[in-house]
Amino acid sequence: YDEATNTVQGVKARSMVDGTEYEIYAKAVILASGGFADSAEMTTKYLKDDYYPLSGAWYRLNTGNSDGKMIQAAIDSGAGTFNIGVAPMVHNAGVIGYLDGFTITEVEGKLGRKTGIGFYIPLFMASYCGAMTVNRNGERFSNEEKLAHLNSWISGPRYYTLWTQAQVESLVTDGFVFEPGGRFYQYLGYLGDIPVNVPLADALDVVAAAVEKGIILKADTVEELAEKIGCDPATLSGTVETYNGYCASGVDVQFGKAAEHLLPLSEGPFYAVVGAPVCYSTCGGLDINDDFQVLKTDGTTPIEGLYSVGTDCIGVLFTERRAYVTYGGAANGWALTSGYLCGDVAAKAALA
């Protein structure tokens, strides 16, 4: 970037094979680096808590290449941003890690069905409609029936699904009584699901392993569990008390969860499955004009020779006051459309 002429003249690159560094000069540079979801530093800095609790490191299932280096380089060169703090793209709920040493077991008499002995059990515990879920402040944030698909992002980077010892033990004899998470986990590459009413003989061993690995937190009291979550014990205790009241009355005043899914959190020990909304991409970034030129912080002056497409500038479609639309077609459509249109504009500019 030449500050004197306000012009981007090319890019610097480094080979990931042998470390060779290159300087590539061009009349048009198009940023299409996929956002900054893989940079915990950037998601902590740019995703604010003004409208939703978004700041922090988000759980990712990808190659790890969307580190935001090119976006940050543009910002360091004077580029402005537009809705960079909009909620990231999240479709599904997940958990923060995998368990080794457990297998996936076929369900006898159920064609094509497998139980997830190992990773699947904590996964479905994290999004079970029969449990109560709180955010990092110890407060409910959604109807748990909608948690597995589309609603988990409301919690921010982490959420916590509470279980009692008796409820965990019931998995051994009864399995999951309700559909744990629908059929949406196919998007995350899982091999199957856990059918309802199938006893899970290894459930206690799996939960114990998950506790040891930090995927599940365990405490004797709600207050002690709050300390492990990192929230105010009084807040979590109040949330549990209110929820138990809904269970007693059969009416979830706050979110309207079905009465059959309202199961009280009575006696401990208590468990909190550490849930992680699966972030596909950030959805805000650089400011651009109608020709996809990256604009300076005044929102008017283009940086000559610099363009942006895809999720690097998708914030121009949204607002930080509302979430990303929670389905991938919007990002896919913008990537295709912006890439096609910008390619034409940039090519003509380079040939002029």
HUSULLIN-V914252 format. One record per pair of residues at least 4 apart in sequence whose C-alpha atoms are under 6 Angstrom apart, sorted by sequence separation. I is the first residue (numbers start at 0). J is the second residue. If there is no record, write none. Layout:
I,J ; I,J
//
This chain:
1,5 ; 14,18 ; 39,43 ; 41,45 ; 42,46 ; 48,52 ; 74,78 ; 115,119 ; 123,127 ; 133,137 ; 134,138 ; 146,150 ; 154,158 ; 169,173 ; 170,174 ; 185,189 ; 210,214 ; 225,229 ; 232,236 ; 245,249 ; 251,255 ; 287,291 ; 288,292 ; 294,298 ; 308,312 ; 309,313 ; 328,332 ; 333,337 ; 334,338 ; 337,341 ; 338,342 ; 341,345 ; 342,346 ; 1,6 ; 13,18 ; 14,19 ; 48,53 ; 73,78 ; 133,138 ; 145,150 ; 146,151 ; 209,214 ; 210,215 ; 218,223 ; 225,230 ; 245,250 ; 251,256 ; 287,292 ; 295,300 ; 0,6 ; 13,19 ; 47,53 ; 48,54 ; 106,112 ; 133,139 ; 209,215 ; 210,216 ; 218,224 ; 245,251 ; 287,293 ; 294,300 ; 295,301 ; 0,7 ; 13,20 ; 46,53 ; 47,54 ; 106,113 ; 132,139 ; 225,232 ; 286,293 ; 287,294 ; 294,301 ; 12,20 ; 46,54 ; 105,113 ; 286,294 ; 293,301 ; 294,302 ; 12,21 ; 104,113 ; 249,258 ; 292,301 ; 293,302 ; 11,21 ; 104,114 ; 222,232 ; 11,22 ; 43,54 ; 103,114 ; 43,55 ; 103,115 ; 293,305 ; 10,23 ; 42,55 ; 103,116 ; 292,305 ; 293,306 ; 9,23 ; 102,116 ; 292,306 ; 9,24 ; 128,143 ; 246,261 ; 291,306 ; 8,24 ; 9,25 ; 101,117 ; 128,144 ; 246,262 ; 291,307 ; 8,25 ; 39,56 ; 178,195 ; 246,263 ; 98,117 ; 176,195 ; 98,118 ; 126,146 ; 134,154 ; 175,195 ; 176,196 ; 243,263 ; 97,118 ; 126,147 ; 175,196 ; 174,196 ; 135,158 ; 173,196 ; 174,197 ; 134,158 ; 174,198 ; 309,333 ; 133,158 ; 173,198 ; 174,199 ; 309,334 ; 37,63 ; 133,159 ; 172,198 ; 132,159 ; 171,198 ; 284,311 ; 285,312 ; 37,65 ; 38,66 ; 94,122 ; 132,160 ; 171,199 ; 282,310 ; 284,312 ; 37,66 ; 93,122 ; 131,160 ; 170,199 ; 171,200 ; 308,337 ; 35,65 ; 131,161 ; 283,313 ; 284,314 ; 308,338 ; 34,65 ; 35,66 ; 171,202 ; 282,313 ; 283,314 ; 33,65 ; 35,67 ; 282,314 ; 34,67 ; 147,180 ; 125,160 ; 46,84 ; 45,84 ; 219,267 ; 219,268 ; 218,268 ; 219,269 ; 291,341 ; 218,269 ; 127,179 ; 217,269 ; 217,270 ; 126,180 ; 216,270 ; 92,147 ; 216,271 ; 91,147 ; 123,179 ; 215,271 ; 91,148 ; 215,272 ; 90,148 ; 91,149 ; 215,273 ; 90,149 ; 92,151 ; 214,273 ; 89,152 ; 113,191 ; 114,193 ; 117,205 ; 137,230 ; 136,230 ; 137,234 ; 137,235 ; 57,156 ; 53,155 ; 52,155 ; 164,267 ; 163,267 ; 164,268 ; 163,269 ; 162,269 ; 162,270 ; 161,270 ; 161,271 ; 160,271 ; 142,254 ; 159,271 ; 160,272 ; 159,272 ; 142,256 ; 159,273 ; 159,274 ; 158,274 ; 157,274 ; 157,275 ; 152,276 ; 151,276 ; 129,260 ; 125,272 ; 125,274 ; 94,274 ; 95,275 ; 93,274 ; 94,275 ; 93,275 ; 93,276 ; 92,276 ; 93,277 ; 92,277 ; 91,277 ; 89,277 ; 89,278 ; 88,278 ; 88,279 ; 88,280 ; 87,280 ; 87,281 ; 87,282 ; 85,283 ; 83,283 ; 82,283 ; 83,284 ; 81,284 ; 80,284 ; 81,285 ; 80,285 ; 81,286 ; 80,286 ; 79,286 ; 79,294 ; 78,294 ; 79,295 ; 58,275 ; 78,295 ; 79,296 ; 59,277 ; 77,295 ; 78,296 ; 58,277 ; 59,278 ; 58,278 ; 82,314 ; 81,314 ; 85,319 ; 84,319 ; 90,325 ; 82,318 ; 86,322 ; 82,319 ; 86,323 ; 88,325 ; 36,280 ; 36,281 ; 34,281 ; 50,320 ; 28,304 ; 34,310 ; 27,304 ; 28,305 ; 29,306 ; 30,307 ; 31,308 ; 33,310 ; 34,311 ; 26,304 ; 29,307 ; 31,309 ; 33,311 ; 6,302 ; 5,302 ; 6,303 ; 7,304 ; 6,304 ; 7,305 ; 27,345 ; 27,349 ; 26,349
//
